[in-house]
Amino acid sequence: MTDLFAPLTFASGHTMKNRFMLAPLTNQQSHADGLFSQAEHDWLLMRAKGGFGAVMTAAAYVQPCGKGFEGQLGFDEDRFETALASLASDIKAQDCLAIAQLYHAGLRAVPGREIVGPSDDADTGGRAMTTDEVEEMIEAFITSAQRAQRAGFDGVEMHGAHSYILCQFLSDELNRRDDRFGGSLENRASPIREVISGIRARCGSDFNLGLRLSPERMQIRTGEMVELVAQLMAEGNLDYIDMSLWDCFKQAEEDEFKGKTLTELFAGLERGNTKLGVAGQIRSGPSAQRALDEGADFVLIGRAAIPEHDFPERVRRDPAHEMPPPPFSREHLQSEGVSPPFLTYLDVFAFVEKEEA
Ligand SMILES: Cc1cc2nc3c(=O)[nH]c(=O)nc-3n(C[C@H](O)[C@H](O)[C@H](O)COP(=O)(O)O)c2cc1C
């Protein structure tokens, strides 16, 4: 049985002091131009002080056309580096790894500018990117990773889940291209592989590199994701794969994979030195422990870290600790570093108590 508080060393050489990573949480607290704000700095630093072994930023767009939310963090300009450098050094001063999540919304970009994706898309009005534009998008992920490295981050995670651009390319429904980025699973995964090799070439093997993937729905096929994860683990160029499962203990929907939880499905693959993180419905010490018992190397904590910035510390003190059920009062959330724009966003997740009329 792996201890939740045993350290974990990645192939890059970075050690996470325990098995708790803060999941990427879009919080809409950045400035309108993508500049990192003091509110977002304080929100993330509180989680580092609360005992997380690694803290990840919210999804940060790598090109302006990849912006998916108002108030989203931008990684697309060098001038953002100073604010990000102070975040990275403050997180690392807490004996916590600092990771940035790199993202492009593709067809799910905020309306108001031209929307692009792997192929034309009637639902969003998006148009197919040219081959040159796909190459520019890949380059933008790589230069953003270099920016993160210069700012002092320990690593980056590529957002390849939730039907954002890298996930859209993986989908044989959304990606109907006939160039080298479409067709076989290998071709559809080539943007991901080219980002990985570009980051490795420019940032080195001692820069921590992770990838987030979705296992099902999102117009992708579970069988293909199992195949891709197995291949990427065998290739050994990633420090970790973060499976965004939404419920770690749910069974896969496709018949072929019934009988195992989603965690067990991916933990059962030969993983060499690539670590496996899982995210989804981990709200207590026992559920975090269960994810490790089912074979994950670490857990990513999303919603439980919102009302409790010190969720890992609470579990350390009481292994049976469980996050109290939502909703939470505005005052409580504000005391946990949630500023007004984030409060508005959390309303969508039924996280905020209704105010008296
Ligand atoms: C408010 C909110 C914002 C999120 N933002 C992101 C994000 O920026 N990037 C991402 O990959 N996932 C995002 N997610 C998904 C979480 O990282 C996590 O995988 C999901 O919430 C399931 O874990 P949980 O049950 O511990 O919350 C978000 C989820 C929530 C609730």
The ligand as an ORCA input file, in Angstrom:
! r2SCAN-3c Opt
* xyz 0 1
  C     -13.933     25.345    -11.343
  C     -13.202     24.306    -12.150
  C     -12.230     24.699    -13.046
  C     -11.516     23.751    -13.804
  N     -10.523     24.147    -14.628
  C      -9.761     23.235    -15.284
  C      -8.636     23.645    -16.059
  O      -8.287     24.830    -16.148
  N      -7.930     22.662    -16.690
  C      -8.259     21.338    -16.596
  O      -7.580     20.482    -17.183
  N      -9.296     20.936    -15.831
  C     -10.033     21.836    -15.166
  N     -11.041     21.423    -14.340
  C     -11.153     19.982    -14.026
  C     -10.374     19.676    -12.731
  O      -8.977     19.862    -12.912
  C     -10.623     18.244    -12.216
  O     -10.084     17.323    -13.128
  C     -12.097     17.958    -12.030
  O     -12.702     19.008    -11.288
  C     -12.352     16.651    -11.318
  O     -11.682     16.610    -10.075
  P     -12.454     16.925     -8.690
  O     -13.606     15.966     -8.593
  O     -11.379     16.712     -7.650
  O     -12.916     18.332     -8.757
  C     -11.800     22.364    -13.632
  C     -12.796     21.976    -12.740
  C     -13.497     22.913    -11.994
  C     -14.514     22.452    -10.992
*
